């Protein structure tokens, strides 16, 4: 609810302390590991076939934003990770990794301008490893537009207003990774733990959606309801 109010402009946006984009990727040694593992990660994604599901926050994108979750707020989604064992192993080498998923934009899809979650996004940076990027795909952060390059990483601060487009006629895919980072000290903070109870209260609308899917009578037949919930995980 608070997120919707912020999106509509009724309350102040998140405070942004860092840079929109982090261009010195040498600051993040895991980037080389991700990029050198591009082929195996792409192969495992291609083998998922029809297991993607729609992102639940429809006020950001009514249709065309689909995901497959692997880790959610420091919870490993065991049933999903079994399907991507090498990708999961590689992700676990990212210091402070808290959330990871394949994020897909269908052709002619726009994710509306938004900011991250209060008391979550201030603690993390977001990395995209570009898996499949046709021409005409754009990420805009704090007014700065950039395109992805297949096999390469991009790191940005989602406390800034951001949006994304796929203007092409093909699917756009990135592996999205949130990892803990201190903007004040400009360092990664892998030893930090998220306060899951605090985050559950702040993003109650999303958590209720996730948990309600677990009560659906068809839930056990679905490998990854909303991409962030499976039968082996309790958020």
Secondary structure as GFF3:
##gff-version 3
##sequence-region A 1 235
A	DSSP	alpha_helix	2	8	.	.	.	ID=ss1
A	DSSP	three_ten_helix	25	27	.	.	.	ID=ss2
A	DSSP	alpha_helix	30	36	.	.	.	ID=ss3
A	DSSP	alpha_helix	38	46	.	.	.	ID=ss4
A	DSSP	beta_strand	53	54	.	.	.	ID=ss5
A	DSSP	beta_strand	65	72	.	.	.	ID=ss6
A	DSSP	beta_strand	75	76	.	.	.	ID=ss7
A	DSSP	alpha_helix	78	81	.	.	.	ID=ss8
A	DSSP	three_ten_helix	82	84	.	.	.	ID=ss9
A	DSSP	alpha_helix	85	91	.	.	.	ID=ss10
A	DSSP	beta_strand	97	105	.	.	.	ID=ss11
A	DSSP	beta_strand	109	114	.	.	.	ID=ss12
A	DSSP	three_ten_helix	121	123	.	.	.	ID=ss13
A	DSSP	beta_strand	124	132	.	.	.	ID=ss14
A	DSSP	beta_strand	137	141	.	.	.	ID=ss15
A	DSSP	beta_strand	144	146	.	.	.	ID=ss16
A	DSSP	beta_strand	153	156	.	.	.	ID=ss17
A	DSSP	beta_strand	162	166	.	.	.	ID=ss18
A	DSSP	beta_strand	172	182	.	.	.	ID=ss19
A	DSSP	beta_strand	187	188	.	.	.	ID=ss20
A	DSSP	alpha_helix	196	202	.	.	.	ID=ss21
A	DSSP	alpha_helix	204	213	.	.	.	ID=ss22
A	DSSP	three_ten_helix	219	221	.	.	.	ID=ss23
###
